Amino acid sequence: MNISSDFDSFNSDSFQKYIASDCDRLSFLQNYLSERGVSSSVIPLGEKKHLYVNFPSAAYNPMFKIKTIISHYDRVAGSPGANDNSLANFALADFASTLCKSRQVHNVRIFFTDGEELGAEGVSSQGAFALADLFRKLGIVNDDVYVFDACGRGEVAILARAGLDSKIAGQFKKKFLDLYERTQNLLRKSMPNSWMTLPVPYSDNAGFLACGIPAVAITFLPKDEVSFYYSNLMADKNLEKAVMNCRIDSEPKNATDLSIQKFKYIEKMPKTWRLFHTEYDNYLSLTSESYVLIKKILMQIAEAKTIA
């Protein structure tokens, strides 16, 4: 499979339409995929509507693990959501088109999820939590689950540390650590000198982890922001706890709310995260190299084969 090195999708009018305030993003994604020969289905779960990519059965070999890739398409009102999470949506949609055209076995499932931004109200309010709960009820608990969120700024891939400190032992811990190690290997192959593991606020991975299904999250940051953030983590041991225990884009509801910690530590966090849910999360905030780098990682996932 070949990766196009151009930025046609990244710079296209389609992307500008997708981040417009009046865009029906679910319908847009369905049409975008359809125009590229990719079939998809809407999966309603409660009030959330997830979009599932329909690959032919020939794309799957039961000898190997299924790789479920997730990217939330919802956004906060008033924000273009260019980085959170439109760029990842486009990269994943274009990747789906590449997989369809290749007609090779890849064992990839793709979901565009709804309701990630509701996670500030608690993990169980996330759309991905209901999806993960459905997976669990159907016995789908052995997939490799990869979440891509905020991958539109920077050239350093960040593997979130969420899940490493899980108090759940036994098989879950073993499966998670195995997935985490293999994800690091994927990053070494796709971006050998430009990735790190760091504390990252939770995304859709939280919903899966809460349901006992191992999941990892990947995001991007510019190099200078990584250095700044890492230095602050080394200097202030409370910063990691603040990041891991609250969403940086949530508003405090009362004086005891964990998100109060966000305001105490906000200046020590990457600038990229401070743009979330604001008007400044726009097209101009993105960096062109990110689109190509995320597709390199996606291709490594597609080509990886782990015995089921």
C-alpha positions in Angstrom: 0.0 0.0 0.0 1.3 3.4 -0.9 0.8 6.6 1.0 0.2 9.8 -1.0 2.7 12.5 0.0 0.5 15.4 -1.1 -1.8 17.5 1.1 -4.8 17.6 -1.2 -7.3 16.5 1.5 -5.6 18.6 4.2 -5.8 21.7 2.0 -9.1 21.0 0.3 -12.3 23.0 0.2 -13.9 19.9 1.7 -12.0 20.4 4.9 -13.0 24.0 5.2 -16.7 22.9 4.7 -16.3 20.2 7.4 -15.1 22.7 10.0 -17.8 25.3 9.1 -20.2 26.0 12.0 -23.3 24.9 10.1 -21.9 21.5 8.9 -23.8 18.3 9.5 -20.6 16.4 10.2 -22.2 12.9 10.2 -23.8 13.4 6.8 -20.7 15.0 5.5 -18.5 12.0 6.5 -20.9 9.5 5.0 -21.0 11.4 1.7 -17.2 12.0 1.8 -16.6 8.2 2.2 -19.3 7.3 -0.4 -17.7 9.6 -3.0 -14.5 7.6 -2.5 -16.2 4.2 -2.9 -16.4 3.5 0.8 -19.6 2.1 2.3 -20.6 3.1 5.9 -23.4 2.5 8.3 -24.8 4.7 11.1 -25.0 2.9 14.5 -27.3 4.7 16.9 -26.7 4.0 20.6 -28.9 6.1 22.8 -28.8 9.7 21.5 -25.4 9.2 19.9 -24.8 8.2 16.3 -21.6 6.4 15.5 -20.4 5.8 11.9 -19.0 2.4 11.0 -17.0 1.7 7.8 -18.1 -1.4 6.0 -15.2 -3.3 4.6 -15.8 -6.5 2.6 -15.4 -9.8 4.5 -12.4 -10.6 2.3 -10.5 -7.9 4.2 -10.5 -10.0 7.3 -8.5 -13.1 8.3 -9.6 -14.8 11.6 -6.0 -16.0 12.2 -5.1 -12.4 13.2 -6.3 -9.8 15.7 -8.9 -7.2 14.6 -7.6 -3.7 14.9 -10.4 -1.2 15.8 -9.5 2.4 15.0 -11.6 5.2 16.5 -11.8 8.9 15.9 -14.6 11.1 17.4 -16.3 13.4 15.0 -18.3 15.6 17.4 -17.1 18.9 18.5 -18.0 21.7 21.0 -20.4 24.4 19.7 -18.6 27.6 18.9 -15.3 25.9 18.0 -14.3 24.9 14.4 -12.7 21.8 15.9 -10.0 21.7 13.3 -7.6 19.8 15.5 -10.2 18.4 17.9 -10.9 16.2 15.9 -11.4 17.1 12.2 -7.9 16.4 10.9 -7.9 12.9 12.3 -11.4 12.4 10.8 -10.1 13.3 7.3 -6.9 11.2 7.7 -9.0 8.2 8.8 -11.6 8.7 6.0 -8.8 8.9 3.4 -7.1 5.8 5.0 -10.4 3.9 4.6 -10.5 4.8 1.0 -6.9 3.5 0.6 -7.8 0.2 2.3 -10.8 -0.3 0.0 -8.8 0.3 -3.1 -6.0 -2.1 -2.0 -8.3 -5.1 -1.6 -5.8 -6.7 0.7 -6.4 -8.4 4.1 -6.0 -5.7 6.8 -8.3 -6.7 9.7 -9.1 -3.1 10.4 -12.4 -1.8 11.8 -13.1 1.9 11.7 -15.5 3.9 13.8 -16.2 7.6 13.8 -17.7 8.2 17.3 -20.2 10.7 18.6 -20.3 12.2 22.1 -16.6 12.2 23.1 -16.9 15.8 24.1 -19.6 14.8 26.6 -16.9 13.0 28.6 -16.5 16.1 30.8 -19.7 15.0 32.5 -18.1 11.6 33.3 -16.7 8.7 31.3 -20.1 6.9 31.3 -21.6 9.9 29.4 -19.1 9.4 26.5 -20.5 7.9 23.3 -17.5 5.6 23.2 -18.5 4.1 26.6 -21.8 2.9 25.2 -20.0 1.5 22.2 -17.4 -0.3 24.3 -20.2 -1.6 26.5 -21.8 -3.0 23.3 -18.5 -4.6 22.4 -18.3 -6.2 25.8 -21.9 -7.6 25.6 -21.2 -9.0 22.2 -18.0 -10.6 23.5 -15.7 -8.4 21.3 -13.0 -7.9 23.9 -9.9 -9.0 22.2 -9.5 -6.3 19.5 -6.6 -3.9 19.5 -8.3 -0.5 20.0 -6.5 2.6 18.8 -7.9 6.1 19.4 -6.7 9.0 17.4 -7.5 12.4 18.8 -6.1 15.9 18.2 -3.5 14.8 15.6 -3.4 18.0 13.6 -0.7 20.0 15.3 3.0 19.1 15.4 5.4 16.4 14.4 5.7 14.4 17.6 3.4 11.4 18.2 2.3 11.1 21.8 1.2 7.8 23.2 -1.1 8.5 26.2 -0.1 6.8 29.4 -3.7 6.3 30.5 -4.2 2.6 31.5 -0.6 2.0 32.7 -1.6 2.8 36.3 -4.8 0.7 36.1 -5.7 -1.0 39.3 -7.3 -3.8 37.4 -4.9 -6.7 37.4 -4.9 -10.1 35.8 -5.8 -10.6 32.1 -6.8 -7.0 31.5 -3.5 -5.7 32.7 -1.6 -8.3 30.7 -3.6 -7.5 27.5 -3.2 -3.8 28.0 0.6 -3.9 28.5 0.9 -6.1 25.4 -1.1 -3.7 23.3 0.9 -0.7 24.7 4.2 -2.4 23.9 3.2 -3.3 20.4 1.9 0.3 19.8 5.3 1.6 20.8 6.8 -0.7 18.2 4.4 0.6 15.6 5.5 4.2 16.4 9.2 3.2 16.3 8.6 1.9 12.7 6.6 4.8 11.5 8.2 7.7 13.4 11.5 6.3 14.7 12.8 9.6 16.3 9.7 11.5 16.9 7.4 9.9 19.5 7.0 9.8 23.2 4.8 8.4 26.0 3.3 11.2 28.2 0.4 11.9 30.4 -2.5 13.0 28.2 -6.1 14.0 29.1 -8.5 11.1 28.4 -10.3 10.7 25.1 -12.5 7.8 23.8 -9.9 5.4 25.2 -11.4 6.1 28.7 -14.7 4.6 27.7 -13.1 1.4 26.6 -10.8 1.2 29.6 -13.8 1.7 31.9 -15.4 -1.3 30.2 -12.4 -3.5 30.7 -11.3 -3.4 27.1 -7.6 -2.4 26.5 -7.3 0.8 24.4 -4.5 3.2 23.6 -4.8 6.8 22.5 -2.4 8.7 20.1 -2.2 12.5 19.8 0.3 14.9 18.3 2.2 17.9 19.7 4.9 20.3 18.2 8.4 19.6 19.4 8.8 22.8 21.3 5.5 22.1 23.2 6.7 18.6 24.1 9.9 20.0 25.5 8.0 22.6 27.5 5.5 20.1 28.8 8.1 17.5 29.7 10.2 20.0 31.6 7.1 21.0 33.6 6.3 17.4 34.4 9.8 16.9 35.7 9.7 20.0 37.8 6.1 19.6 39.2 5.1 16.1 40.3 1.5 17.2 40.8 1.1 18.1 37.1 0.7 14.5 35.9 -2.1 13.9 38.4 -3.8 17.1 37.3 -3.7 16.0 33.7 -4.8 12.5 34.3 -7.7 13.3 36.6 -9.5 16.0 34.6 -10.2 17.1 31.1 -8.2 20.2 30.4 -11.1 21.6 28.4 -13.8 21.2 31.1 -15.1 24.0 33.2 -15.2 23.9 37.0 -18.6 23.4 38.4 -17.7 24.1 42.1 -14.7 24.7 44.3 -14.1 21.0 44.9 -14.4 20.0 41.2 -11.2 18.3 40.0 -11.3 20.5 36.9 -10.3 23.4 39.2 -6.9 21.8 39.1 -6.8 22.7 35.4 -6.7 26.4 36.1 -3.9 25.9 38.6 -1.8 24.1 36.0 -3.0 25.3 32.7 0.1 27.5 32.0 2.2 24.4 32.4 0.4 22.4 29.7 1.0 22.5 25.9 -0.4 25.4 24.0 -2.2 23.0 21.7 -4.4 21.7 24.5 -5.3 25.3 25.5 -6.8 25.8 22.0 -9.3 23.0 22.5 -13.0 24.1 22.5 -12.1 27.7 21.5 -12.4 29.6 18.3 -8.7 29.3 17.9 -8.9 25.6 17.2 -9.1 26.5 13.5 -7.5 25.7 10.2 -4.6 28.2 10.7 -3.6 26.4 13.9 -2.8 23.1 12.0 0.5 22.0 10.7 0.7 20.3 7.3 3.2 17.6 8.2 0.7 16.1 10.8 -1.6 14.8 8.1 1.1 12.7 6.5 2.5 11.4 9.8 -0.8 10.2 11.1 -1.3 8.3 7.8 2.1 6.6 8.3 1.0 5.3 11.7 -2.4 4.2 10.3 -0.6 2.2 7.6 1.6 0.5 10.1 -1.5 -0.5 12.0 -3.0 -2.0 8.9 0.1 -3.9 8.0 0.7 -5.3 11.5 -0.4 -8.9 12.1 -0.8 -10.3 15.5 -2.0 -13.9 16.0 -5.5 -13.9 17.5 
